[in-house]
Amino acid sequence: MERGLMWLPLLAIFIFLAWAGWNEYQKLEAYRVWAEKFDRAKYDIYAVLGQQEDCLTWGKPTRSGPVNLQTFSLKNVQSLQLLVNGSVVDLENPPSAGSPIFLEFLLKDTKDAAAVQVPFTEIPLATKWCQYLQQELQRFLLDKS
């Protein structure tokens, strides 16, 4: 009986890990369905982000699909920068570690500039997205002129 009681915590850990894996699988499946309508999309544990032409949509992933979705146009973005530890990062020489990681979009507004911060878990992924979106911003600015 003592041996059975020794294995009980391991059984509880196994059940918890199985539940956590199932939960994450459900989030990924909900994200997959959500991301089909976008040209480009990303998923991590902090946020989902999707781009369709000039519109960016982001929110928090859940098992039933992304929630707290916000959408804005790249044409309405004044500037874009990558923040790590609250400091602006040089995209050509990003740090190897740091947290929190955000893409910060400063939006054009008549009264004051509003900021949208999209969280990321990995600096390399955030750097690639920032470089890509800066190219898209430049393309929209050239199309505008």
C-alpha positions as CSV (number, residue, x, y, z in Angstrom):
1,M,0.0,0.0,0.0
2,E,2.9,2.4,0.7
3,R,4.1,1.9,-2.9
4,G,0.7,2.8,-4.2
5,L,0.7,6.0,-2.2
6,M,4.2,6.8,-3.5
7,W,2.9,6.6,-7.1
8,L,-0.1,8.8,-6.4
9,P,1.7,12.1,-6.8
10,L,3.2,11.0,-10.1
11,L,-0.3,10.0,-11.3
12,A,-1.5,13.5,-10.3
13,I,1.4,15.1,-12.2
14,F,0.7,13.0,-15.2
15,I,-3.0,14.0,-15.2
16,F,-2.1,17.7,-14.8
17,L,0.4,17.5,-17.7
18,A,-2.2,15.7,-19.9
19,W,-4.8,18.4,-19.1
20,A,-2.2,21.2,-19.8
21,G,-1.3,19.6,-23.2
22,W,-5.0,19.2,-24.2
23,N,-5.6,22.8,-23.2
24,E,-2.8,24.1,-25.3
25,Y,-3.9,21.9,-28.2
26,Q,-7.4,23.4,-28.0
27,K,-5.8,26.9,-28.1
28,L,-3.7,26.0,-31.2
29,E,-6.7,24.6,-33.0
30,A,-8.8,27.7,-32.2
31,Y,-5.9,29.8,-33.5
32,R,-5.6,27.8,-36.7
33,V,-9.2,28.3,-37.5
34,W,-8.9,32.1,-36.7
35,A,-5.7,32.5,-38.7
36,E,-7.1,31.1,-41.9
37,K,-8.5,34.5,-42.9
38,F,-5.2,36.3,-42.6
39,D,-2.3,36.7,-45.1
40,R,0.2,36.4,-42.2
41,A,-0.4,35.4,-38.6
42,K,1.5,34.5,-35.4
43,Y,0.7,32.6,-32.3
44,D,2.4,32.5,-28.9
45,I,1.2,32.2,-25.3
46,Y,0.8,36.0,-24.9
47,A,-0.9,37.0,-28.1
48,V,-2.1,36.2,-31.5
49,L,-1.5,38.6,-34.4
50,G,-2.9,38.5,-37.9
51,Q,-2.4,40.7,-40.9
52,Q,-4.8,41.1,-43.8
53,E,-3.6,43.7,-46.3
54,D,-3.2,46.9,-44.3
55,C,-5.2,45.7,-41.2
56,L,-3.6,44.2,-38.1
57,T,-5.7,42.3,-35.6
58,W,-4.4,41.0,-32.3
59,G,-5.7,39.5,-29.1
60,K,-5.2,36.9,-26.4
61,P,-5.4,33.2,-27.3
62,T,-8.0,31.0,-25.5
63,R,-9.4,27.6,-26.0
64,S,-12.6,29.1,-27.6
65,G,-10.6,31.4,-29.9
66,P,-8.8,34.7,-29.5
67,V,-10.5,37.3,-27.2
68,N,-10.0,41.0,-26.6
69,L,-9.4,41.4,-30.3
70,Q,-8.3,44.9,-31.4
71,T,-7.9,45.9,-35.1
72,F,-6.1,48.9,-36.6
73,S,-4.8,49.9,-40.0
74,L,-1.1,50.1,-40.8
75,K,-2.0,53.2,-42.7
76,N,-2.9,54.8,-39.3
77,V,0.5,53.9,-37.8
78,Q,2.9,56.8,-37.2
79,S,5.8,54.6,-36.1
80,L,6.7,51.1,-35.1
81,Q,9.4,49.9,-32.7
82,L,10.5,46.9,-30.8
83,L,10.8,47.2,-27.0
84,V,12.7,44.8,-24.8
85,N,12.9,45.6,-21.1
86,G,11.1,48.9,-21.8
87,S,13.9,50.1,-24.1
88,V,13.9,50.5,-27.9
89,V,15.9,47.8,-29.7
90,D,18.2,48.2,-32.7
91,L,16.7,45.6,-35.1
92,E,20.1,44.9,-36.7
93,N,21.6,44.0,-33.3
94,P,18.8,42.8,-31.0
95,P,19.6,41.5,-27.5
96,S,19.8,37.8,-26.9
97,A,17.5,37.9,-23.8
98,G,15.1,40.2,-22.0
99,S,11.6,40.5,-20.9
100,P,9.0,41.9,-21.5
101,I,9.0,42.0,-25.3
102,F,6.6,44.3,-27.2
103,L,6.0,45.6,-30.7
104,E,4.8,49.1,-30.1
105,F,2.7,50.9,-32.7
106,L,2.2,54.6,-32.3
107,L,-1.0,55.5,-34.0
108,K,-1.8,58.8,-35.7
109,D,-4.5,60.7,-33.9
110,T,-5.8,64.3,-34.1
111,K,-5.3,65.0,-30.4
112,D,-2.5,62.7,-29.3
113,A,-0.7,59.6,-30.4
114,A,-2.1,56.4,-29.0
115,A,0.2,53.4,-28.5
116,V,-0.7,49.7,-29.1
117,Q,1.7,47.2,-27.6
118,V,1.6,43.6,-28.8
119,P,3.5,41.2,-26.5
120,F,5.8,38.5,-27.8
121,T,7.7,35.6,-26.1
122,E,10.7,35.5,-28.3
123,I,13.0,38.3,-29.4
124,P,13.9,36.7,-32.8
125,L,10.2,36.3,-33.7
126,A,9.4,39.9,-32.6
127,T,12.4,41.2,-34.6
128,K,11.3,39.5,-37.8
129,W,7.7,40.8,-37.4
130,C,9.0,44.3,-36.7
131,Q,11.3,44.3,-39.8
132,Y,8.5,42.9,-42.0
133,L,5.9,45.4,-40.7
134,Q,8.3,48.3,-41.1
135,Q,8.7,47.3,-44.8
136,E,4.9,47.2,-45.1
137,L,4.7,50.7,-43.5
138,Q,7.2,52.0,-46.0
139,R,5.3,50.4,-48.9
140,F,2.1,52.1,-47.7
141,L,3.9,55.5,-47.4
142,L,5.2,55.1,-51.0
143,D,1.8,54.2,-52.3
144,K,0.3,57.2,-50.6
145,S,2.7,59.6,-52.3
